[in-house]
């Protein structure tokens, strides 16, 4: 069954298609530096690190200390891991598989 996002629209489809065309880390840096502010890039990276640490069963205090994320941010990401669209889970699993190769 295909996932149906409640946010789906033509503009977002086009954005995601563009992201899927990125071929390497350099492409990612170039594209995201143009499309996002540095603070947005840092925030997205921080969220991924929080999700990774939560998936490793780290405590909120440990995660806050490591990432400097607020407990509100950590809680929000935890809710995504538990009740969300499984986006974090899917990517974290793929990242773990890649590390093991």
C-alpha positions as a printed Julia matrix, in Angstrom:
101×3 Matrix{Float64}:
  0.0    0.0    0.0
  1.4    3.38  -0.99
  1.75   6.02   1.72
 -0.59   8.99   1.37
  0.72  12.1    3.12
 -1.73  14.65   4.41
  0.69  17.32   3.13
  0.91  16.01  -0.43
  0.75  18.64  -3.16
  2.41  19.35  -6.51
  5.07  21.71  -5.1
  6.18  19.2   -2.48
  6.17  16.41  -5.07
  8.51  18.49  -7.22
 10.79  19.21  -4.26
 11.04  15.53  -3.37
 11.7   14.57  -6.99
 14.54  17.11  -7.0
 15.99  15.62  -3.8
 15.88  12.16  -5.35
 18.01  13.47  -8.23
 20.9   14.36  -5.89
 23.74  12.0   -6.76
 26.31  12.48  -4.02
 27.21  14.38  -0.87
 28.56  17.34  -2.87
 25.21  17.63  -4.69
 23.47  17.59  -1.31
 25.67  20.32   0.13
 25.25  22.51  -2.94
 21.46  22.03  -3.14
 20.72  22.39   0.56
 23.0   25.42   0.96
 20.97  27.1   -1.77
 17.5   25.99  -0.69
 17.83  26.22   3.12
 19.32  28.62   5.61
 22.28  27.34   7.6
 20.04  27.27  10.69
 17.49  25.1    8.85
 20.21  22.66   7.8
 21.52  22.48  11.38
 17.99  21.97  12.74
 17.28  19.12  10.32
 20.64  17.49  11.1
 19.98  17.86  14.83
 16.57  16.18  14.49
 18.12  13.22  12.72
 20.75  12.88  15.47
 18.04  13.04  18.14
 16.07  10.32  16.34
 19.19   8.19  16.08
 19.96   8.56  19.78
 16.34   7.84  20.75
 16.45   4.69  18.63
 19.53   3.68  20.64
 17.44   4.06  23.85
 19.44   7.03  25.08
 17.83   9.14  27.82
 16.47  12.63  27.21
 19.24  14.03  29.44
 21.93  12.27  27.42
 20.4   13.43  24.13
 20.04  17.0   25.38
 23.68  16.99  26.46
 24.97  15.51  23.19
 22.81  17.43  20.7
 21.86  20.59  22.64
 18.26  19.96  21.51
 15.51  21.09  23.85
 13.45  18.5   25.68
 10.45  19.76  23.68
 12.27  18.91  20.42
 13.34  15.54  21.77
  9.77  14.8   22.86
  8.37  15.82  19.47
 10.82  13.54  17.65
 10.03  10.7   20.05
  6.34  11.11  19.18
  7.27  10.9   15.5
  9.17   7.67  16.16
  6.22   6.18  18.03
  3.22   7.59  16.16
  4.61   9.11  12.97
  4.86   8.06   9.34
  7.94   5.84   9.99
 10.19   8.19   8.02
 12.84   8.32  10.72
 12.65   4.55  11.27
 13.06   3.77   7.59
 16.06   6.06   7.15
 17.73   5.0   10.39
 17.39   1.33   9.38
 18.94   2.06   5.99
 21.76   4.04   7.58
 22.45   1.16   9.98
 22.5   -1.34   7.1
 24.95   0.87   5.22
 27.24   1.13   8.29
 27.33  -2.65   8.54
 28.49  -3.1    4.94
